[in-house]
């Protein structure tokens, strides 16, 4: 398992969690209280544990998917950490847009991954 592999896995898992969160929101008109509730209702192969070990500048505590419900269930933040520069095309993702994320902590929310 290389850093490239683990970062690609982290990115893809966060993307899958975002899709599940949107499905949950469409069904319930709010986001779930926590990711465990999401997994109980919609288990789309969701992995709630980030790949180990932590990489780059990510600490062990950064190397998790941290979910925060916002605005009375109308929004959320999902943080995760990448160990190195992530380039979606180089990672082999079949995407129409170029996805490049710097190493470190990133936030996913209803508008995308930043």
C-alpha positions as CSV (number, residue, x, y, z in Angstrom):
1,X,0.0,0.0,0.0
2,X,1.6,3.2,-1.1
3,X,0.7,6.8,-0.2
4,X,-0.8,7.2,-3.7
5,X,-3.0,4.2,-3.2
6,X,-4.2,5.3,0.3
7,X,-4.8,8.9,-0.8
8,X,-6.8,7.7,-3.8
9,X,-8.8,5.4,-1.5
10,X,-9.4,8.3,0.9
11,X,-10.6,10.6,-1.9
12,X,-12.9,7.9,-3.4
13,X,-14.4,7.0,0.0
14,X,-15.2,10.7,0.7
15,X,-16.8,11.0,-2.7
16,X,-18.9,7.9,-2.0
17,X,-19.9,9.2,1.5
18,X,-20.9,12.6,-0.2
19,X,-23.2,10.7,-2.7
20,X,-24.8,8.7,0.2
21,X,-25.3,12.0,2.2
22,X,-27.1,13.5,-0.8
23,X,-29.3,10.4,-1.2
24,X,-30.1,10.6,2.5
25,X,-30.9,14.3,2.3
26,X,-33.2,13.7,-0.7
27,X,-35.1,11.0,1.3
28,X,-35.2,12.8,4.7
29,X,-34.9,16.5,3.9
30,X,-32.0,16.8,6.3
31,X,-28.5,15.2,6.6
32,X,-28.0,12.5,9.2
33,X,-26.9,13.2,12.8
34,X,-23.7,11.1,12.3
35,X,-22.1,8.8,9.7
36,X,-23.1,5.7,11.6
37,X,-26.8,6.6,11.0
38,X,-26.0,7.1,7.3
39,X,-24.3,3.7,7.1
40,X,-27.3,2.0,8.9
41,X,-29.8,3.5,6.4
42,X,-27.7,3.5,3.2
43,X,-24.8,1.2,3.2
44,X,-23.4,1.8,-0.3
45,X,-20.2,0.1,0.5
46,X,-19.3,3.0,2.7
47,X,-16.1,2.7,4.7
48,X,-16.1,5.1,7.7
49,X,-12.4,4.4,8.5
50,X,-9.6,6.1,6.6
51,X,-6.8,3.9,5.3
52,X,-3.8,3.4,7.7
53,X,-1.2,4.5,8.3
54,X,-1.5,8.3,8.2
55,X,0.6,9.8,5.5
56,X,2.6,13.0,5.0
57,X,1.7,15.8,7.4
58,X,-1.5,14.0,8.5
59,X,-1.4,13.0,12.1
60,X,-3.2,9.8,13.3
61,X,-6.1,12.0,14.6
62,X,-6.3,13.8,11.2
63,X,-6.4,10.4,9.4
64,X,-10.1,9.9,9.9
65,X,-13.4,11.1,8.4
66,X,-14.7,13.8,10.7
67,X,-18.4,14.7,10.1
68,X,-20.1,17.7,11.5
69,X,-23.9,18.4,11.0
70,X,-24.6,22.1,10.4
71,X,-27.5,24.5,10.0
72,X,-30.1,22.3,11.7
73,X,-29.4,19.4,9.3
74,X,-29.3,21.5,6.1
75,X,-25.6,21.2,5.6
76,X,-22.5,19.4,6.8
77,X,-18.7,19.4,6.8
78,X,-16.7,16.2,6.3
79,X,-13.0,16.6,6.8
80,X,-10.2,14.2,5.7
81,X,-6.5,14.4,5.2
82,X,-4.3,13.6,2.2
83,X,-0.7,12.7,2.6
84,X,0.6,14.2,-0.6
85,X,-0.4,16.2,-3.7
86,X,-3.4,14.4,-5.2
87,X,-4.0,14.4,-8.9
88,X,-7.1,12.6,-9.9
89,X,-6.0,11.9,-13.5
90,X,-2.6,10.5,-12.4
91,X,-4.4,8.4,-9.8
92,X,-6.3,6.7,-12.6
93,X,-9.7,8.3,-12.0
94,X,-11.8,8.5,-15.1
95,X,-12.9,12.1,-14.7
96,X,-13.7,14.9,-17.1
97,X,-12.3,17.6,-14.8
98,X,-8.9,17.8,-13.4
99,X,-8.9,17.2,-9.6
100,X,-5.8,18.4,-7.8
101,X,-5.7,18.7,-4.0
102,X,-2.7,19.8,-1.9
103,X,-1.5,17.6,0.9
104,X,-3.2,18.2,4.2
105,X,-6.8,18.5,5.6
106,X,-9.7,19.1,3.2
107,X,-13.4,19.7,3.6
108,X,-16.2,18.1,1.7
109,X,-19.6,19.7,1.9
110,X,-22.8,19.8,-0.2
111,X,-21.0,22.0,-2.8
112,X,-18.0,19.7,-3.3
113,X,-14.6,18.8,-2.1
114,X,-12.2,21.6,-1.3
